[in-house]
């Protein structure tokens, strides 16, 4: 029930942002990136969540994993809106989306048949390759975030994303270092040891990850088109989207389609 409410509110927030761009009171750079988030959420994330919900009700454990991944996407995505947008008319919707996503994810995970999912994963699943990719992304992000954060201590140079966004702090660093990087590391280590919760975390990250790097790809293209960026990061986001999608395909294709 919470997930269907999340679907409805996500449609309102995303469609509203695309149709009524005056909703966003941020600077032009940030406003442009919200439009990329809105487009991917409305066109891809919402339909995937609905499809996962329907398939889950038919007893598919694989669909339940995708469902959890989409709830994590909603949690992560709307945390950016709640804490990163200039106050606007959708503020309470962002509050509801973040809060509902947290509770829905908790309720979903506590009712998930973790051992049943682990038993459906084939022995030939390339857990080391997938786990290695997660670690690669985790350490890559950490290197960038820590170098700039520690660099500020010694040089006083504020990271460029803070200047570009106009925010008082670096929301990207804050959310990634708390809601993404630790789970990439834990998920990778548990996955490579074939622990049951490792498969669950891998299933969640394999859904959330490619969708969000796709958002970064779209946003980079939009800011380039608007003349507000060089597009230097575009090859990186495209590469991560492709690799993340491959990791997700390798993981989910090796889950047997048995019914709960």
C-alpha distance (Angstrom), angle and dihedral (degrees) to the residues before:
residue distance angle dihedral
X1 . . .
X2 3.80 . .
X3 3.81 89.9 .
X4 3.80 93.3 54.5
X5 3.81 89.4 51.0
X6 3.82 87.8 50.4
X7 3.81 89.6 52.4
X8 3.80 91.4 52.2
X9 3.80 94.8 46.9
X10 3.82 92.7 44.5
X11 3.82 89.7 54.1
X12 3.80 91.0 49.8
X13 3.81 93.6 47.8
X14 3.81 96.5 43.3
X15 3.80 98.5 39.8
X16 3.80 89.9 43.1
X17 3.78 91.4 52.0
X18 3.80 91.9 50.2
X19 3.80 96.3 44.1
X20 3.80 97.9 39.6
X21 3.79 106.0 35.3
X22 3.80 90.2 171.6
X23 3.81 85.8 76.0
X24 3.80 88.0 80.6
X25 3.80 113.1 76.4
X26 3.81 95.5 -178.5
X27 3.80 127.0 110.6
X28 3.81 118.1 -76.7
X29 3.80 94.5 -97.1
X30 3.80 94.7 53.3
X31 3.80 93.0 40.1
X32 3.80 89.5 56.1
X33 3.80 92.2 52.2
X34 3.82 92.1 51.0
X35 3.79 88.1 58.5
X36 3.81 90.5 55.9
X37 3.80 90.5 50.2
X38 3.79 90.8 48.4
X39 3.79 93.5 50.4
X40 3.81 96.0 50.3
X41 3.81 92.2 43.4
X42 3.80 93.4 50.1
X43 3.80 98.8 39.7
X44 3.81 100.8 37.7
X45 3.80 115.5 6.8
X46 3.80 98.6 51.2
X47 3.84 95.5 47.2
X48 3.82 91.1 46.6
X49 3.80 90.9 50.9
X50 3.81 92.1 48.9
X51 3.81 92.2 47.9
X52 3.81 90.8 48.9
X53 3.80 91.0 49.8
X54 3.80 92.5 51.6
X55 3.81 93.4 46.5
X56 3.80 91.6 45.9
X57 3.79 90.5 56.7
X58 3.80 87.2 57.7
X59 3.80 90.3 58.2
X60 3.81 103.0 -98.8
X61 3.81 111.9 151.5
X62 3.79 89.7 -167.6
X63 3.81 89.8 57.7
X64 3.80 90.0 49.0
X65 3.79 89.2 58.1
X66 3.80 91.0 50.8
X67 3.80 88.0 48.1
X68 3.82 90.9 55.0
X69 3.80 89.6 47.3
X70 3.80 91.3 53.8
X71 3.79 91.9 48.3
X72 3.80 88.4 53.2
X73 3.80 88.5 49.4
X74 3.81 90.7 52.9
X75 3.81 91.5 47.5
X76 3.80 93.1 49.5
X77 3.80 95.9 40.4
X78 3.78 97.8 49.1
X79 3.80 92.5 43.3
X80 3.82 83.9 68.6
X81 3.80 90.9 51.7
X82 3.79 95.2 45.2
X83 3.79 96.0 48.8
X84 3.80 100.2 24.9
X85 3.80 108.7 45.1
X86 3.76 124.5 83.6
X87 3.82 106.3 -107.3
X88 3.81 108.9 -77.4
X89 3.81 143.0 161.2
X90 3.82 92.0 -82.6
X91 3.81 94.2 58.1
X92 3.82 94.5 109.8
X93 3.80 90.5 46.5
X94 3.81 89.5 54.8
X95 3.81 89.0 49.5
X96 3.79 90.8 51.1
X97 3.80 93.9 45.7
X98 3.79 93.9 51.4
X99 3.80 94.0 43.6
X100 3.80 95.2 44.8
X101 3.81 91.6 46.1
X102 3.81 91.0 53.6
X103 3.80 93.3 50.4
X104 3.80 94.9 40.5
X105 3.81 90.6 51.2
X106 3.81 92.0 48.6
X107 3.81 92.6 48.0
X108 3.79 91.2 44.8
X109 3.79 95.5 49.8
X110 3.81 93.9 46.3
X111 3.81 89.7 53.9
X112 3.80 95.6 42.6
X113 3.81 118.1 114.9
X114 3.79 93.7 -126.7
X115 3.81 95.6 173.1
X116 3.79 91.0 45.9
X117 3.79 90.8 54.6
X118 3.81 92.8 47.8
X119 3.81 89.8 51.7
X120 3.81 90.6 53.9
X121 3.81 93.3 55.0
X122 3.79 110.1 98.1
X123 3.80 120.5 -122.9
X124 3.80 90.8 -123.1
X125 3.82 92.3 62.3
X126 3.84 106.6 128.0
X127 3.80 94.0 -123.8
X128 3.79 93.4 160.7
X129 3.80 92.8 53.7
X130 3.80 93.3 46.8
X131 3.81 92.8 42.8
X132 3.78 90.5 47.0
X133 3.79 90.2 53.8
X134 3.81 90.5 51.7
X135 3.81 90.4 51.5
X136 3.80 91.0 47.3
X137 3.80 91.1 55.0
X138 3.83 92.9 43.0
X139 3.79 94.7 51.5
X140 3.79 92.8 41.0
X141 3.80 92.5 54.0
X142 3.79 91.9 42.9
X143 3.80 91.8 51.5
X144 3.82 91.7 53.2
X145 3.80 95.5 43.4
X146 3.80 97.1 42.8
X147 3.80 94.7 44.7
X148 3.81 91.9 53.7
X149 3.80 94.4 41.2
X150 3.81 94.1 47.7
X151 3.79 90.0 41.0
X152 3.80 89.3 59.8
X153 3.81 89.7 57.7
X154 3.80 91.2 60.2
X155 3.81 103.2 29.1
X156 3.79 105.1 25.5
X157 3.82 89.3 -132.0
X158 3.79 110.3 148.4
X159 3.84 114.2 -139.2
X160 3.80 110.7 -99.2
X161 3.81 93.3 -121.5
X162 3.83 89.5 62.6
X163 3.79 91.1 52.8
X164 3.81 93.0 45.3
X165 3.81 94.7 48.0
X166 3.78 96.7 43.3
X167 3.81 89.4 -137.1
X168 3.81 119.0 140.9
X169 3.80 91.2 -124.6
X170 3.79 140.0 16.4
X171 3.79 106.0 -86.1
X172 3.82 93.6 177.7
X173 3.80 92.0 56.7
X174 3.81 91.8 44.2
X175 3.81 97.1 51.2
X176 3.79 96.5 38.9
X177 3.80 93.7 49.7
X178 3.81 91.0 50.9
X179 3.81 107.7 28.6
X180 3.81 102.4 29.7
X181 3.79 118.9 20.5
X182 3.85 97.9 52.5
X183 3.80 91.1 49.5
X184 3.79 92.3 48.2
X185 3.81 89.2 55.2
X186 3.81 96.6 42.8
X187 3.79 92.3 43.0
X188 3.79 92.3 49.1
X189 3.81 94.9 49.4
X190 3.81 94.1 45.7
X191 3.80 92.1 43.6
X192 3.80 93.2 52.8
X193 3.82 88.0 50.9
X194 3.82 88.4 48.5
X195 3.79 92.1 -125.1
X196 3.84 113.9 165.2
X197 3.80 95.7 -117.6
X198 3.79 88.9 48.7
X199 3.81 89.1 65.2
X200 3.80 91.0 48.9
X201 3.79 94.4 50.5
X202 3.80 90.9 44.2
X203 3.80 90.4 52.2
X204 3.79 91.2 51.1
X205 3.82 95.5 46.4
X206 3.81 92.2 44.6
X207 3.80 88.3 62.1
X208 3.79 100.6 37.4
X209 3.82 97.5 41.9
X210 3.83 102.7 59.3
X211 3.79 91.7 41.7
X212 3.77 92.1 55.4
X213 3.78 96.3 45.0
X214 3.81 85.5 50.4
X215 3.80 87.4 56.4
X216 3.80 89.4 51.7
X217 3.81 89.4 49.8
X218 3.81 92.3 50.8
X219 3.79 92.5 45.0
X220 3.79 92.1 50.6
X221 3.81 90.2 52.1
X222 3.80 91.5 48.1
X223 3.80 94.3 49.8
X224 3.81 90.2 46.6
X225 3.79 90.4 51.8
X226 3.80 89.7 50.1
X227 3.81 90.5 50.5
X228 3.80 93.6 -114.8
X229 3.79 100.5 113.8
X230 3.79 143.3 33.6
X231 3.78 95.9 -135.1
X232 3.80 91.9 -127.6
X233 3.82 90.9 143.3
X234 3.80 94.7 48.4
X235 3.84 96.2 95.4
X236 3.81 89.5 50.3
X237 3.81 94.5 52.0
X238 3.81 92.4 45.2
X239 3.81 90.9 49.4
X240 3.81 92.9 48.6
X241 3.80 91.2 47.3
X242 3.79 91.3 52.4
X243 3.82 94.7 43.9
X244 3.80 92.2 44.3
X245 3.80 90.6 50.3
X246 3.80 90.7 50.0
X247 3.82 90.2 50.0
X248 3.80 89.9 50.1
X249 3.80 93.1 48.4
X250 3.80 91.9 48.1
X251 3.79 90.5 50.3
X252 3.79 99.7 45.5
X253 3.79 96.8 40.1
X254 3.81 87.7 59.2
X255 3.79 93.9 56.1
X256 3.78 109.3 95.3
X257 3.77 115.6 -125.5
X258 3.80 95.7 -123.6
X259 3.77 117.0 145.0
X260 3.77 124.7 -119.9
